[in-house]
Amino acid sequence: MTGERWAGRRLTVQGWIRLVLALMALVVVVGAGVGAGLLQRTTSVTDHLLLDVEPAQTEAYRLQSALVNQETGVRGYAIAADRQFLAPYTQGREDEEHAVARMRALIGDRPELLGELETVEKRADDWRRTYAEPLMDGITTGEPRTTDAATAERGKKSFDRIRGASARQIAGLAAAVDEGRDQLDSARAFRDAVLIGMVVAFLLTGVVLTILIRLLVTRPLDDLRIATRRVAQGDFDHVITGGGPVDLTAVARDVENMRQRIVAELDSSREQREALARQAADLDAQAVELRRSNAELEQFAYVASHDLQEPLRKVASFCQLLEKRYGDQLDDRARQYIDFAVDGAKRMQILINDLLTFSRVGRVNDARLPVDLDQALGKALANLDSAVTDSGARIDRPDELPRVVGDPTLVTMLWQNLVGNAVKFRRPDRPPHVRITCERDPEDTGSWRLCVTDNGIGIPGEFEEKVFVIFQRLHSRDAYGGTGIGLALCKKIVEYHGGRIWLDTAYTDGTRFCFTVPSADAADALHDSTEDKALI
């Protein structure tokens, strides 16, 4: 059994199939050769019997008949002394010669039969020489004579010897026929036995080969199928072992490697799932904390918009009342201190309002309406009219700006902050020149790219990220006013509308801020897709 397994593992399934076919072909070839030999032998025996022995037996009867005719003709001629009675004798001689020649050709390979033929011929010649020819020579035509008893007896004995030899010859040929038939029957029986044995051997070979294929190919395939199905049904720890031919062993090894890989991936997926579950729990906790924080932020916004500003207004109002009522009693330092207090209260109010505005972007202001950028720019410039007029700024704007989807108030605030900064951060030696451009975004044809360019003091490239951070200032409050929230507010507004904003550091003759915003069609498609996902 060990040798069979070793041999089975050395051959592939295709090799086993070829081996089985080769063995079957060998059995067929050997069977065909043996069958052909048996058929040839049977045919040879049959041909010898039918073409040689039996025709020779027939010729022996003809020879016997020819000799009898000769004896009849001689006896009739002796009685009647008429030569016409010699016709049977003459015809008998011809038939004898023909029969003898024919028999010699048929039984020339059988010495015993040929000897008997020669005996018949010799005795026939003796009969003719010692009896028939002298008798015929002594008869005168037309003079009948009576043969004496001694001559007749002598002729009878001589012809009886011929009869005995012919009978023995016929008996020998009959025995040869019987022997040939026995050989034919024996050959046929042997042929049938061999053919039956070949059929049995062929069937046994098929059974043995089927068993071998079952043991060495089919059973390993069944074992592999059962093991694979067991793993497929969830028993991932079941080890798949291979057996049988080398290719089945290789397949089992590959399937086992695949199982190990799947188990490893499942373990990794399980770990990731557990990690995701922990992250989901953390996110839920953070969401709860965020909702609490938002609630606190709402409360803070309410306090900042009402409770905090009221004391600041009182501080500023009473400081101004102090200056008005007791102004003549205060020195310059006291009036300076009052100015500081009033200015600080006002700046605190501005800072609170800016913080409220920043915190409400995307939370309080959540409108999704068609926005005409040109109209929003017009409102922003109207709000900046005094600053533009005082600075002598020149504003270049496109003849027509596209429509987008968003919050009109936030878009106006975006324009107002960008244009306001371009006017505020100007050079003292020349009036501000602000250029507003609009084009399709080369990186995203579904968005618009808008740029606000000025000829002001500019921003160094190393501050391109810092300028968008809340409360980050690049200049002192005395040089340029403000709370440091404007660009952070712009970034939040642009990102809320699905775009991006950046500082164009390649422009050095002032400052250029560019931002993108989706077109109205792209924004509608994005909004519809978001709603569809929410419904799903």
Buried (B, 14 or more C-beta within 10 A) or exposed (E): EEEEBEBBBEBBBEBBBEBBEEBBEEBEEEBEEBBEEBEEBBEEBBEBBEEBBBBBBBBBBBBBBBBBBBBBBBBBBBBBBEBEBBEBBEBBBEBBEBBBEBBBEBBEEBEEBBEBBBBBBEBBEEBBEEBBEEBBEEBEEEEEEEBEEEBBEBBBEBBEBBBEBBEEBBEBBBEBBEEBBEBBEEBBEEBEEBBEEBEEBBEEBBEEBEEBBEBBBBBBBEBBEEBBEEBEEEEBEBEBEBBBBBBBBEBBEEBBEEBEEEEEEEEEEEEEEEEEEEEEEEEEEEEEEEEEEEEEBEEBBEEBEEEBBEEBEEBBEBBBEBBEEEEEEBEEEBBEBBEEBBEBBBBBBBBBBBBBBBBBBBEEBEEEEEBBBBBBBBBBBEBBEEBBEEBEBEBEBBEEBBBBBBBBBBBBBBBBBBBBBBBBBBEEEEEBBBBBBBEBBEEBEBBBBBBBBBBBBBBEEEBEEBBBEBEBEBEEEEEBEBBBBBBBBBBBBBBBBBBBBBBBBEBEEBBBBBBBBBBBEBBBEBBEEEEEEEEE
